[in-house]
Structure formats: structure tokens, C-alpha cells
């Protein structure tokens, strides 16, 4: 899913180590299974096949992919399209390695294909309404997979970390990357309890153009990089909500109403460097310590 996978299990004694290892490996296998189903890169993936059939008949999907697609639509509706799984129709227009931005004409051709209302889901099947539409589950798959994998480590304190999206059982201290300093320098730490934490930022893949940072989290309404925030960390008991809402807040900025409507908590750094705490900690976030200002 685009990064590293880490599973950490707390064992009560050395005698439990074999059982802990078996559970950790089962969690790893679950992440790998979900990656295989949700990928839009491989012809073996269900999402790849869905995209290939855009504008035609429905294609069969597994229960896992159906649930992820439905979760994506719920988030799209809750964020008024700031999160949109059909953003994949813009794939390839931006080249963040070469520093290339699309022309207005190129965006104008593709942008009408970004519309979550064109994703139609039935029982065990899904379709895209128009030729050229394309879905990506990358906006929720990591948080979803982390939460799913954690269920395979029952009754123990553990974390599953999928590319920085962390599902936790028990109490763990987590560091948040500073959006304007080198990797490893922290903005803040917090204590995470029995929840999923994800962070989105404008500092992972970007280039500068005419004094503006062009980053990979695009506003589905404009096709251009979101301007609402530099980074957004979200905590939720729902892995899809944590992951998708963090993405949406890069577009929306510090939107208290959306965070509360999804029963989440967020720490958002706006473009001017102001830090906003939004929503209710709900016992899942403790001891937030800001270590440096942006």
C-alpha cells in the first residue's frame, strides 16, 4: 500500500511469544490480502477490473471491496465531495517527480469524470457510470486495512502501522511529523488509546511552481492541490473515517463541523502555520504535546 508495514504485539510473557508471532503474521497477511483486492494497478485486483469496465455493466466485487467502496461514498457525501474516490480519473495529469502541472485544457477534459455519484454499488457488484471514470481506494485503504488487521490480534495490546496509518489497541505514544521540517522532526506527540490515527500532508510528494507548493492531494472540485491545510491528523474508531477525513481536511482546512459530524478528532495545521484542535478526544486521545510551531 505504498509504504512499510509494521505490527507490534505486547506479550505478557516469553511463553506467549509464539502465539503473538502467529497473530502478528496473520495481521500481516490480512493487509496483504486487502492490498491485492483493492489495488488499481494490477489486473488481478477487483478495483482494476471495475475501472476497466467503466461505462459498461456491473462487475462482481468481494464483501471487502464492497464495504470499502460504500465507506468511500459515505465519506464523499459527508465532506460534500472534498473526498472523492473517483479522483483517480485525474491520474497521470500531475507529474510530481518531473515537476509538471497539467494545462487548463487537460484538466477541463478530465475533471467531469470526477464525480462520486457515478459510482454505483449493488449487492456484491459495482459499476462506474461513464467511460473514463476511475476509482482509487488509496484514500481509505491503509486505515481500513490497519483496523481490519488489528482484529486478528485479539485480546492483546497491539498496533498495526500501514504506511503511517496506525490502528491501536491499548495505550501508545505516537509522534506526528512536522510538515515543514526534515523527516523525523516532530510537530507534536499524543497518547493514542483504542483507535485509528492517520495523517495526510502536503510534504510527501510535491514540487514548487511559481512560489506555490504543488502536492499530490488534489481537490476533487478543481483538480488542483488542496489549499486547506499543510497537514491533518485524524483519530477515529473507524479506520476508513480516519484515513479519508485526513485527506479531505487537506482540501477543506480546519472544518470543525465535518470533524464532529463524523465523530472524530483532528489536529490540523493551516497554511499560515496555525494549529487547530477539532472535535472530541473521546478518551481516544490523551496528552497532546506540541513540540514545535510550524
Secondary structure, DSSP 8 states (H G I E B T S, - for coil): --S-EEEEE--SSGGGHHHHHHHHHHHHHHHHHHHHHH-SSSTTSHHHHHHHTTTS--EE--HHHHHHHHHHHHHHHHTTTSS-GGGGGGTTS-BTTTTB---HHHHHHHGGG--GGGEEEETTEEEESSTT-----TTTHHHHHHHHHHTTSTTS-EEEEETTEEEEEEEEEEEEE-TTS-TT-EEEEEEEEEEEEEEEETTSSEEEETTEEEES-B-TTTSSB--S-SEEEEEESSHHHHHHHHHHHHHH-S-HHHHHHTT-EEEEE-TTS-EEEEE--TTTEEEEEE-S--
